[in-house]
Amino acid sequence: MIKVFFYLKASKTAKNGESPIFARITIPGQTITVSTGKSIAKERWQLTSNLRAALRLEKEKIIRNALDRFKMDIESRYSVLCQSAGSISLAELKGKVMGKASPKMKEAGMIGIMEKHNGHFKRKADAGDRAPASLQKYKRAKELLACFLQKHYKMEDMDASKVDGAFICELESFLRYDSAFKGRVGIKNNSVVKYMRMFKTACTYAVRMGEIDKNPFDAYDGRLKVTDAVFLTQQELDAIESKAFAMPRLEKVKDIFLFSCYTGYAPVDASNLYSSNLASDSSGNLWIMARRAKTDIRANVPVLAPVLKIIRKYEGRQHGLLPSISNQKMNAYLKEIGDVCGISKKLTWYVARHTFATTVTLGNGVRIENVAAMMGHTNLKQTQHYAKVMDENVMLDMDRLKERFG
């Protein structure tokens, strides 16, 4: 709730005997004074009860009308700022009323905005509300932005108010064709779109915090390209499952990979599973009860026989349900496993999650709504992406149709 109180600053009386009228603006925890640009003699101010009594002089009527409009403008601007930013400072409100940008807005640079957002995101990650991997991507986004500013503008930072359509197009082009990382030049479309959306998210946070007036990335409309998910067929899954490896490291990676194939858990989620995540329902069925680190959505999965076998194999040998291994080593060893098993597809940990969605569940008639729930998807469209590639299911449905038409 905002309050506006008008008072006379009698200590600043002009030669004509009039003193300036100021407004004291108050919201919980903050108070600020603003000049209204109007003045009146102290005697007339007191005689008219601060211009609240019935007025006879035309000049005083004009002043009171001006003060009423001033108050309405203050309340209107405050309401708009609250709706767009959630919380504001009275210094910012004063800047808008006086037709000036607040000092904070002048100083808000894109790198500074990314740093403040990433600091806020780190607190969420430390509390377990966001995945550490997502924090790393935001840090990488800030590094890419810094490289772009240095290369194209020879600047350490740029005021967000100067970011326009040309800047956004140049930044997208830089990410797509010129950015370098680990010896590779250029970033693929989907990663470019995700980085651009990160800049937009950081600027949205800056708007809410009153750092900038509007989000310069609102005009960005890049789209993700839907690509077919790489997954294993039942024959390929059987080939890996039946293969015994003499090297302990490959046998361990095989078990972790199969665990994800039969549960659908992403690497970060599978690595954070413990015995406390196991629970039995009223019918005695064993479940893995967990929440996805990326979305904090519940993703409970029944324990299938291959999964139970792996859990028992490593029970008591480490802190979690599975042995720990880095994502990088996992993918490197999976390449060896693929070569040995004669699988030409590029195996990664996420191929296991895709295999669960397609071959293990949808391919065996599990309803898509249940698959979405087990994978922790926030909407059904994410799961429908996997359903599109299930040619086996299409043929099964068409075979039934053929039988009907005889």
Sequence and secondary structure as in RCSB ss.txt:
>XXXX:A:sequence
MIKVFFYLKASKTAKNGESPIFARITIPGQTITVSTGKSIAKERWQLTSNLRAALRLEKEKIIRNALDRFKMDIE
SRYSVLCQSAGSISLAELKGKVMGKASPKMKEAGMIGIMEKHNGHFKRKADAGDRAPASLQKYKRAKELLACFLQ
KHYKMEDMDASKVDGAFICELESFLRYDSAFKGRVGIKNNSVVKYMRMFKTACTYAVRMGEIDKNPFDAYDGRLK
VTDAVFLTQQELDAIESKAFAMPRLEKVKDIFLFSCYTGYAPVDASNLYSSNLASDSSGNLWIMARRAKTDIRAN
VPVLAPVLKIIRKYEGRQHGLLPSISNQKMNAYLKEIGDVCGISKKLTWYVARHTFATTVTLGNGVRIENVAAMM
GHTNLKQTQHYAKVMDENVMLDMDRLKERFG
>XXXX:A:secstr
  EEEEEE GGG  TTSEEEEEEEEEETTEEEEEEEEEEEEHHHHHHTTTTTS   SHHHHHHHHHHHHHHHHHH
HHHHHHHHHHSS  HHHHHHHHTT   HHHHH BHHHHHHHHHHHHHHHHHTTSS HHHHHHHHHHHHHHHHHHH
HHH  S  BGGG  HHHHHHHHHIIIII EETTEES  HHHHHHHHHHHHHHHHHHHHTTS SS GGGG      
        HHHHHHHHH   SSHHHHHHHHHHHHHHTT   HHHHTT  GGGEEE TTS EEE  B TTT  B  
EE  HHHHHHHHHTTTSSSSSS    HHHHHHHHHHHHHHTT  S   HHHHHHHIIIIIIGGGT  HHHHHHHH
T SSHHHHHHHHTT HHHHHHHHHHHHHHH 
